[in-house]
């Protein structure tokens, strides 16, 4: 059985190239992330095809943010696509509205804490209040859980801190910013290896470029799986 803890990000320009990548990866991965970059390139149609015709699990990474009524309506519409995960911003009013919109479906609402491409200097530039990133991420995670989030998106560096929260019991921690030991960081600033992310308490890791930029994406996915499984219990 495929290890569903690995989610491959289909960060490609259009659905045709993404579908070709999925076919090249084959049974090495059964869980895929579709983000904003593919929304105008057939992303929702691809999500439906992968889910209904190929039996894949789908993480739709929209990072929704708006007033409550708009979020609720958007999430209710997206729930009709039989998705597995959907991201929204971690503000409590957004999470509460998304939870209402997802009622009656099996779609999990994941709250974004602080993007893994940001560091403290970026937060200062955005006028986010002072404090260590780990502390801010944990506070946002706790508030998102209290508002009804099924899980959170956070960097691997904060996974252990979040897992230690009382409200994190039975909630999901999904970590982007995961890079194999021999891979470049790219635009990610708070990263960890697959093994480190799992050891820290992540339920799922998200990996994009190290897979789809590899000459052999299937082999790259299998290497990540091997690294991930080397994490201590």
C-alpha positions, 0 to 999 in steps of 0.5 A, spaced: 500 500 500 502 506 498 504 511 504 499 516 504 504 521 508 507 523 502 504 528 498 507 531 492 505 538 490 503 538 482 506 545 481 506 545 474 503 550 469 497 546 467 493 540 468 496 536 462 503 536 464 501 535 471 497 528 469 503 526 465 507 527 472 502 523 476 503 517 470 510 517 471 510 517 478 505 511 478 504 507 484 510 511 488 505 516 490 497 516 491 496 523 494 497 530 490 497 537 492 494 542 487 495 549 488 493 556 486 498 556 480 494 551 477 487 554 478 487 557 471 490 551 468 485 546 469 486 545 477 479 543 479 478 539 473 484 535 474 482 534 482 476 531 479 479 526 474 485 524 479 480 523 484 474 519 480 478 516 475 485 514 478 483 513 485 488 519 488 487 523 494 487 530 493 489 536 497 487 543 494 491 548 497 487 555 496 489 558 502 482 562 502 481 568 506 475 573 506 469 575 510 466 569 513 460 569 508 464 568 502 469 563 505 463 559 507 460 559 500 466 558 497 468 552 501 461 549 500 462 549 493 469 546 493 466 540 498 462 538 492 468 536 489 470 530 494 476 533 496 480 530 502 484 537 504 483 544 503 487 550 506 484 556 509 488 562 512 488 560 520 484 566 522 479 564 527 473 567 523 476 564 517 476 557 520 469 557 523 466 559 516 470 554 513 468 549 518 460 551 516 461 550 509 464 543 509 459 540 514 456 534 511 462 532 507 469 528 509 473 534 507 478 536 512 479 544 513 487 545 514 489 552 517 495 556 514 499 558 520 505 562 517 508 560 510 514 556 510 517 561 505 517 567 511 522 568 516 522 574 522 525 579 517 519 578 512 514 578 518 517 585 520 516 587 513 509 585 514 508 589 520 506 582 524 507 583 531 514 581 534 516 574 537 519 568 535 516 565 529 515 558 533 511 562 538 507 565 533 505 559 529 503 555 535 499 561 538 495 561 531 495 553 531 492 553 537 487 558 535 485 555 529 484 548 533 479 552 537 475 554 531 474 547 529 480 546 524 482 539 522 489 540 522 494 546 520 499 547 515 506 549 518 514 548 517 517 542 520 521 546 524 514 548 528 511 541 528 514 538 535 511 545 538 504 544 535 504 536 537 505 538 544 499 543 544 493 539 548 488 541 542 493 538 537 491 531 539 487 527 533 489 533 529 493 533 523 500 537 522 502 537 514 508 540 513 511 543 506 518 546 506 520 539 506 527 537 502 531 531 501 538 531 505 541 532 498 536 537 495 536 545 495 532 549 499 529 553 493 525 559 496 523 555 502 526 558 509 524 554 514 526 547 512 527 540 514 528 533 511 523 528 510 525 524 516 526 530 521 519 532 519 516 525 521 520 525 527 517 532 529 510 529 529 508 531 522 502 527 519 504 528 512 509 532 508 509 536 502 514 535 497 514 539 490 520 541 486 525 535 488 520 530 485 517 534 479 524 537 477 528 530 478 530 526 471 526 520 474 520 523 478 518 516 480 525 514 483 525 521 487 518 519 490 521 513 492 527 516 495 523 521 499 519 515 502 525 511 504 528 517 508 521 518 511 521 511 513 528 512 516 525 516 522 525 513 529 518 511 532 
